[in-house]
Amino acid sequence: MANKRDLKKDINYVLGDIIEVVYLKGLENPDKDSKKGEAIIDEAIASFDSFMERANERKLENAKQHFKALREDLQKTAESLIEKVNSL
């Protein structure tokens, strides 16, 4: 099992890369509406905060199951955000 530090790095990299792609799409298409991109960025930041809070939980009954669920949720959230980015 990967350690908590690696999980936190994964959360940071995945959501950070999604935010970066939104900014790049905004630069490539300055004439498009930026409100949708801003909404995606806001959702990514809120997700980041939520995931980091869950990753920092101290008292866990089953840590392995908790972190497995956290990784699965991260993957689902990232896929959802990527679909939204692709629709810009």
N, C-alpha and C positions, 0 to 999 in steps of 0.2 A: 504494500500500500504506500502510495506517495505521502509525503509529509505535508503538514499544514502550510508550510512556507511555499511549497510548490503549487498548492491549490490556490493560494492567494495570488501568486504570480500569474497563474493561468487566468484567473478572473480579471486581473488587471490587463493582461495582454489581449485577451479576447474582446473585452468590451472597449478597450482603448483603440484597438484596430478598427472596430465598427465605427466608432466616433470619427476616427481619421478618414475612413472611406466616405462618410457623410460630408465632411469638410471638403474633401477632394472633389466629390460630385458637385458640390456647390460652387467650387472654383471653375470647374469645367463648364458648367451651365449657369452663368450668372443671371440669365434672363428668366430662369424658372423660379417658382414660388419657394422661398426658403422656409416657410412656416412648417412644412412637412418634415424637412431636415432637422429643424430645431426641436420638433416633437420627438423625433427618433433619438436625438442626442439627450434630451431630458429623460426619456425612458431608459436609455442606457445608463445614465448617471444614477437614476433611482434604483435600477437593478444592481449596479455596482455596490451601492450603499447597503442594500438588502443582503446581497451575497457576502459581503465582508462582515456584516453583523452576524450572519449565520456561521461563518467560518471562525469567528472569534468566540463562539459560545464555549463556556468552560465546563459546565456540569452536564455531561452527556451520559445517558445510560448505555447506548451502543454507538460508539464513535465511528466504527467502520460503516455501519448502515447510514449514519447521519451524513458522512462525507460522500458516500456513494450517491445518495439522494441529491446532495448539493451539486455534485458534478453533472448528474442527469438534468437537473433543473437549469444549470448553466448552459448546457448544450441546447436544450429546448428554447431557452430565452434567446440565445445567440442565433439559432436558426430562424426564429420569428423576426428578430431585428434585421437579419440579412435579407429576408424576403421583403421587408418594408423598404430597405435601402435599394434593393433591385427594382422596386416599383417607382422610384423617384424619377 
